[in-house]
Amino acid sequence: MTNLRRSIRYFVRGMSYGSITYLTIIAFFWQSSSISKANIITVFVISGLIGELSFLFQTELSFSSALLIHLAGTFILFIGMMLINHWSLNRQTILIFILAYIVIWLIIRLVEEHQIHRINQQIRNRRK
């Protein structure tokens, strides 16, 4: 049961990061683009699948190996999303993908550091 919960958590977290990224890209890069239901559903599903790839960081793989596999899997899913939605795949979209991947990782890292700091603070407070 915990594996199912973890999987759902990864999927939903992936959907949230993906949808925020999608809306941000539309807002700043493709304002004239029309959005269809199929586009939205595809972004949700692909983003959820990218979130599922986060299980790699809970395996015995080294962080760098997990990161490389995650990046490759994410890029493959990204290409699939671009093809399914008939969006152009060119240097600009690949650059946006790389930039989004880096920004999302920085955000995740900052959130994790904040959580670790908060937990450590709670432990320190209990020891007093």
C-alpha positions as CSV (number, residue, x, y, z in Angstrom):
1,M,0.0,0.0,0.0
2,T,2.9,2.4,0.7
3,N,4.2,1.9,-2.8
4,L,0.8,2.9,-4.2
5,R,0.7,6.0,-2.0
6,R,4.3,6.9,-3.0
7,S,3.5,6.4,-6.7
8,I,0.4,8.6,-6.5
9,R,2.4,11.2,-4.6
10,Y,5.1,11.2,-7.4
11,F,2.5,11.3,-10.1
12,V,0.6,14.3,-8.5
13,R,3.8,16.1,-7.7
14,G,4.9,15.7,-11.3
15,M,1.5,16.9,-12.5
16,S,1.8,20.0,-10.4
17,Y,5.3,20.9,-11.5
18,G,4.4,20.1,-15.1
19,S,1.3,22.2,-15.2
20,I,2.9,25.2,-13.5
21,T,5.8,24.9,-16.0
22,Y,3.4,24.6,-19.0
23,L,1.4,27.7,-17.9
24,T,4.5,29.7,-17.3
25,I,5.9,28.8,-20.7
26,I,2.6,29.7,-22.4
27,A,2.5,33.0,-20.4
28,F,6.0,34.1,-21.4
29,F,6.7,32.4,-24.7
30,W,3.6,31.4,-26.6
31,Q,0.8,33.8,-25.7
32,S,-0.9,33.4,-29.1
33,S,-1.1,29.6,-28.7
34,S,-4.5,28.0,-28.4
35,I,-4.9,25.4,-25.7
36,S,-7.0,22.3,-26.3
37,K,-8.3,19.8,-23.8
38,A,-6.0,17.2,-25.4
39,N,-3.0,19.5,-24.8
40,I,-3.9,19.8,-21.1
41,I,-4.6,16.1,-20.6
42,T,-1.3,15.2,-22.3
43,V,0.6,17.7,-20.2
44,F,-1.0,16.2,-17.0
45,V,-0.3,12.6,-18.0
46,I,3.3,13.2,-19.2
47,S,4.1,15.4,-16.2
48,G,2.8,12.7,-13.9
49,L,4.9,10.1,-15.7
50,I,7.9,12.3,-15.3
51,G,7.1,12.6,-11.6
52,E,7.0,8.8,-11.5
53,L,10.7,8.8,-12.6
54,S,11.5,10.4,-9.3
55,F,11.5,6.9,-7.8
56,L,15.0,6.6,-9.3
57,F,16.3,8.8,-6.5
58,Q,15.0,6.3,-3.9
59,T,17.0,3.4,-5.4
60,E,20.6,2.3,-4.7
61,L,21.8,4.1,-7.8
62,S,24.3,6.9,-7.3
63,F,22.8,10.4,-7.4
64,S,24.5,11.2,-10.7
65,S,23.3,7.9,-12.3
66,A,19.8,8.5,-11.2
67,L,19.9,12.1,-12.4
68,L,21.2,11.1,-15.8
69,I,18.5,8.4,-16.2
70,H,15.9,10.8,-14.9
71,L,17.0,13.5,-17.4
72,A,17.0,11.0,-20.3
73,G,13.6,9.6,-19.4
74,T,12.2,13.1,-18.9
75,F,13.5,14.2,-22.3
76,I,12.0,11.1,-24.0
77,L,8.6,11.8,-22.4
78,F,9.0,15.5,-23.3
79,I,9.6,14.6,-27.0
80,G,6.6,12.3,-26.8
81,M,4.4,15.1,-25.5
82,M,5.7,17.4,-28.2
83,L,4.9,14.8,-30.9
84,I,1.5,13.9,-29.5
85,N,0.4,17.5,-29.3
86,H,2.0,18.4,-32.8
87,W,4.1,21.1,-31.2
88,S,7.3,22.0,-33.0
89,L,10.5,20.5,-31.6
90,N,13.4,22.7,-32.4
91,R,16.4,24.3,-30.7
92,Q,14.3,26.9,-28.8
93,T,12.0,24.2,-27.3
94,I,14.9,22.0,-26.4
95,L,16.6,25.1,-24.7
96,I,13.3,25.8,-22.9
97,F,13.2,22.1,-21.8
98,I,16.8,22.4,-20.4
99,L,16.1,25.7,-18.6
100,A,12.8,24.3,-17.1
101,Y,14.5,21.1,-16.0
102,I,17.2,23.2,-14.2
103,V,14.8,25.6,-12.6
104,I,12.5,22.8,-11.4
105,W,15.6,21.0,-9.9
106,L,16.7,24.2,-8.1
107,I,13.2,24.7,-6.7
108,I,13.0,21.1,-5.5
109,R,16.4,21.4,-3.9
110,L,15.4,24.6,-2.1
111,V,12.2,23.1,-0.9
112,E,14.1,20.0,0.4
113,E,16.7,22.1,2.1
114,H,13.9,24.1,3.8
115,Q,12.2,21.0,5.0
116,I,15.5,19.6,6.3
117,H,16.2,22.8,8.2
118,R,12.7,22.8,9.7
119,I,13.1,19.2,10.8
120,N,16.5,19.9,12.3
121,Q,15.1,22.9,14.1
122,Q,12.3,20.8,15.6
123,I,14.8,18.2,16.8
124,R,16.9,20.9,18.4
125,N,13.8,22.3,20.1
126,R,12.9,18.9,21.5
127,R,16.4,18.5,23.0
128,K,16.1,21.7,25.0
